[in-house]
Amino acid sequence: MSQFIGPEEILRKKKEYMIPCVYHFFQEPMQLVRGSMQHLYDQNGKEYLDCFAGVSVVNCGHCNPDITKEICKQVETLQHTCTIYLTEPIVNLAESLAQVTPGELQKTFFCSSGTEANEGAALLATLHTNHHEFIALRQGLHGRTKLTMSLTGIGMWRTDPSPVGGIHFAPNAYCYRCPLGKRHPECNLACADEIENVIKFSTSGQVAAFFAEPIQGNGGIITPPAGYFQRVKEILDHYGILLVMDEVQTGFGRTGKWFACEHYGINPDIMTMAKALGNGTPVGAFTATAAVADSYTRPGASTLGGNPVTATASLATLRYLKEHNLPERAAKLGTYLKKGLQELQQRHPAIGDVRGLGLMLGAEIILPDGSAAGDWVDAILEDLKNKGFLIGKNGPGRNVLAFQPPLVIEESDLARLLDALDDSLGKICR
């Protein structure tokens, strides 16, 4: 008799005891029971190459022994206190983040998720500017609370029937399907200029902050062209609006640099992070320049944010990223994977676009008429799963294959993935 209850029983319990909004991948899902670096294993012992990393979470690999050792050591000594008491790991983590974040980002507040981080960043921006409106991008995703869901520009995730007011959306830099009907570079970054039009004609002028992901993850790995964010920052500075960079998916080496905003040569006023910071332990944070951070003076606390275990896990993660040069590794392996996807694009017309940076890449799958091929993507994911490969999907049309593997993956693993994908595309996209 198996020690695991199996996928059928999990689905039964899920239907009976969990809120139905919690969905899952695959028509025939498996039960995952074990992880080891870039691999996952199901209830039958089948091995899968994980090319999604829990949506950019385990950048250092599943159950990384170096990180796990530090977590276990901390659990045996002090597991929890809350921020109202003094502990060492939380301040050491804040110091370490100040050393790796770009520009003048210096002071950090810890919480438990990316959603909380974005919620806190919005509050901080309001406190600093005394303004209450926000601008966000179409196809951005910033969380699942009332405010962060309202900042989200993807219809399927905006499930709140009465979103928060005072939030305005600007066109995103989606060059493959330009929302303005233009072509890059002839467009001269018109989508960036549209942000100024939003400020002038859609807001009261009392805008606290502009929220953006440097690469839109759930939006479809939307990667802005060179110069876009520089233009945006100029506009924001002119109107006294803070730039909040949501690095929840893109941070900690994912794109080939410590943080994706470094590719664009701009420094945010506030940065949010989560996911890969804890390599699987629940952690979130927002960090800001001292000038902005010091606006938040009234007493505050976070029950679980920065607790000794997650802070220790995060410190071990940062150390592993540095010692093993994982950002540089992501850049090198990402170049290999992107070239491989582009070669597949030449053979398979169903791949309409390949985009992304480092090991955050997307391949948009289209029908012959150019429309979103969401059903094909579902079939590809299922077929790859059966072959032992796990990838993601995203985009408003759910037609973008997402490749976000642990940064410890090997080039030989990626070669096997490309071969398997080649076969799946040939079978399905006809």
N, C-alpha and C positions, 0 to 999 in steps of 0.2 A: 504494500500500500504506500502511495506517495506521501511525502511529508507536506506537500503543497496542495491547496484546495483546487487549483486549476482555474483556467480562464472562465469556464462556464459558471462556476460557483461565485467567482468574483463579480461577474456581470449580474448575477441574480441579486447578490447583496447590494451591489451598487445601485440597481434599479429600486430596491426596496428601502434603502437607508440613506442614500445620498441625493442631494439636490440635483435635478436632471440637467442643469446647465453644464455640469462637469462631463465633457465628452471625451472620446478616445479615438485614436487612429485604428484603422484596419477593420475589414469585414470579419476576418478571422483572427482576432487578437491573441497574443500569447501572454503568459504570466512571466514577468521578469523577476528573477530571484537573486541574481548575483551580478556584480560588475568588477572588472579588472582593467584598469587603464583605458584603452580604446575599445574594449570588448564588453558585451552584455551577454547573459545566459538566461534561457527560459527554464520552465519547470521540468522539461525533458532533457536538459543539459545541452541544448542546441546553442551554438555560439553565433553571435551577431557582431558585425563591425558597426560600431555606433558612429554615425556620421552626422549626428544632430546635437549630441552632448547635452541632452536635457534642455534644449534651446539655449545653447551658448553658456551653459553653467559649469560643467566639469572640464574647464580648459586644461587642467593638470591631470585629467584622467580619473576614471572611476576608482574609488577606494585607493587612491594614491598612497602607498605605504609610508612615505615620508610625512605626509600631512596627517594621515590616520594615526600615526604614532603620537604626534603632538596632541591631537584631539583626545585620545585615550588617556594620556598623561594628565591633561587638564581636568577631564571628567572625574578622575580619581582624587583630585585635590579640592577644587572649587568649581561648581557647576553654574551657580546662579547667585546673584545678589541684587541687581537693579542698579541703575546709575546714581541713586541717592547715596551709595557707598563708594568708597575709593577702591579701585582695583588697578593693577598695572597693565594688563593686556590692552585695555581700551585706549589708554593714552599712548601706548607704544604703537598701536595700529594707526591712530590719528596722525602721529608723527611720521610713520612710514608712508602714509598716503600723501602727506604734504611733500614728501621727497620725490614721489613719482608722478603726481598730477601736474599738468602743464600750467604755465603762467604763474600767477600769483595766488592760485588756490591754496588755502592754508588751513582753514578751520572746518571741522566735520561734526555732523550730528549723525549718530547711528540709530538705525531702526531694524526692521525685520524683513523688508521686501522692497522691490523696485517701486511698487505702487505707493508705499509709505514714503519712500524717498522723494518721489515726484510731488506727492501731496505736501510734504514738508518744504520742498523747494518753492512751491507756489506760495505758501504762507510766508516764507522768508522774503521772497520778492515783494510781496504786499507790504510787509513790515518796513522794508528798506525804502520803498518808493512812495508809500502811502497811496498807491494806485491799485485798482481792483479789477482791471480787465486783462485779458490774456490773448495772445495770438498763438496759434498752432498750425501745423501743416496737415493738409489732406493726406490720408493714408498713414498718419502717425498713430502710434499706440503708446499710451503712457500709464495704463493701470486699470483697475477694476473697481475703485471706489467711486462715489458719486462725482467728485471733482475730476479725478484723473480719467474716468470714463468720458466725461464731458470734454476733456482735452483731446480725446482720441478721435481721429478723423477717418475711421473705418466703420461703415454702417453695421456690419455683422457683430462688432464688439460694443456698439453703442446701444445697449439693451435697456438703458434707463429711459422710461417714457417721458420724463420731465428733467432733461439735463440742466446743469447749472448755466445761468445766463452770463453775459459779459465775456464770452469766448468767441473769437473770430478765427476763421480758417483761411489760409492762403494756399494757392496752388503749390504743389510740391515739385521738386526737380526730377520729374519722371521722363527722362529724355526719350525712352522707347515709345511711350504713349503720352506725348506732351499734352498737359491739360489746356494749354493755350493754342494748340494746333500749330506749333512752330517746330523748327529743326535746329539742333545745336551743331556748330557754333554760330550759325547765322542769326540765331535768336538774340544774341548779345545778353544772355542771362535775364530774359524778360520775366521769368518766374520769380527771380530775386527782387526785381523792381516792383512786382505786384504787391510785395509786402508793404511798401510805402503807400500804395493805393489803398490797401486795407486799413492802414493807420489813419489816412486822411479821410476816407469816405465811409468806413464801417465802424470805427470806434469813436469814443468821445475825446480821444487824445490822452486819456488817463490810463495808459497801458503799463502794467507792472513788468511783464516779461514775455518773451517769445520762447516757446518750447520747441525743440527739434531733436530728433535722433540724427547723428551724423550719417548713418546708413539706416534707412527704415527697415526693420526686421520683418515684423508681421505684415508690413505694407507691401512686401515683395522684394526685399533686398534692394530697395531703391537707393542708388548711389549718385549723389550730386556731382556735376562736372566741376573741374578746376575753376576756382574763382567765385563759385556760388556763395559759399559761406563768408568769404571776405566782403563781398558786396552786401550781404545781409547784415554783417556786423557794422559796416559803415552806416547803414540806414538806421539800425537800432541805436547806435551811439548818438547819431544826430538827434533822435527824439528822446533820448534818455531812458531807453527801454533795456532791461537786463536780458542777457542771453543765457538761457538754461539749456545745457547740453545733456540729453538723456543718453548716457553711456551704459545703460543697463544690459543691453545685448552686446554692444560693441567694445566694451572695456576689457582691460587686462590681457592685452596681447592678441585678441581675436583677429584684428584686421592687419596685423603686421607691425603695429606700434602699440605702446602701452594703452593709448586712448585714440579713438578714431579721429577726433577733432585735430590731432597733431598732423594728419595728412593734409589738412586744409589751411594750416598756418594761422589759426585763430585761437584765442583764449577765452573761454566762457567766464561769465561772472559767477555762475553756479553750475556744478556738475552733479548729476545723480548717477548712482551705481548700485549694483546688487549682484545677482547671479554668480558670475565667475569669481567675485571677491572672496566668497566663502567656499568655492569649489564643491558645492552641494549642501553646505550648512546654511540655514536661513539667515540671510543678512542683507541689509540695505543701508545706504548712506547718502547724504548730500553734503557736498563740500563747497565752500565759497571763499572768495577773497576776504581778507580780514575786514575791509571796509564794509562789505555787505553783511558778513556774518555777525559783526558786532552790533547790528541793528536788532538782533534777537536777544533781548536782555531779561524779559520776564521769566520767572521760574518755569522750567520744563523738565521732563524726564521721559525715559523710554524703558518700559518694564523689561523687555527682552533685548532691546537694541544694544549692541556692543557687550553682551554678556561674556564672561570669561571664556566660554567654550567657543563661541563663534568668533570672538576676537582672536583667540589663539589659532583657530583654523585659518582665519584670514591672514594672519601674520605668516603662518607656514606656507600658505598659498603664494603670497608675495615673494617670499624667500625662494620657493621652488621656481617661480616664473623667472626670477633674476638668475639663479644659479644655472638653470638649464637653457637660458636664452630663448624662452618660448616665443616672445614677440618676433624675434628674427627668424625662428623656425617657422612660424605661421606665415611670414612673408615669403619665404623660400618655397614651402609646400603649397601655398596658395597660388604662386606663379605656375607651378607644375599642374595643379588641378584646373586652374582657369584655362591654361593652354589646352589641356585634354578636353575640357567641355567645349571649347571653341572648335576643336577638331571634330568633335561629334556633331556640332552645329552644321558643319559643312556637309555631313553625310545625312543628317536628319532634319528636314525642313520644319519638323514640329518644334524644334528649338528656335524660338523667335529672337531671343536675346540672352546673352550671358553677361552678368555684371557682379560687382562686389570687389572687396579688397581682402587680401590675406586669406584666412580660412573662414570667411563669411561671404559665400558666393551663392548666386541664384541663377537658375536657368528657366526662363519663361516658356511654357509649353503652349502652343497655339494650334488651332484648327487650320485647315487650308485657307479659310477666309480671314485669318488673322485674329479671330476671337479667342477668348480664353477657353482652354481645353481642360477644365477641371476634372472631368470624368477620366480622361487619359492619365492625369496626374495621380488620381486615386488608384488606378490600375497599375501604374508604374510603382508606386509605393508598396502595393500589395505584392507585386512580383519580386521586387527587390528584397522585401522582408522574407519571402519564401526562399530566396537565394542566400539569406544571411547578412543583409545590409539594411541598415536603418537610416533613412534620410527624412527631412521635413518637407512641409508644404506651407505656403503662405500666399499673400496677395489678396486683394478684394475678390478676385475670381477664383481663389484657391488653385491657381494654375502655375505657381512658381515652385520648382523643386529647390529646396534649401539645403545647402551643404555647410554645416557648422560643426565639424568634428572636434573632438579633443585635440589640443595642440601637440599632444605626444604621439599622434598617429604617424605611421611610417609611409614613405613614398610608395613602397610596395603595396601597402593597403589601398592607397588611392588608385594605383594602377588596376588592382582587382575590381575596385568600385567602378571605374570607367568602363572596363570590359563588361561588367554585369549590366550597367546602364545602357551600353551600346546594344546588347542583346534585347533588353526590355523595350527600348524605343523601337527597335526593328519589328518586334512582335506586336506591339500595341498601337503605335501611331501610324496607322495605314488607312 
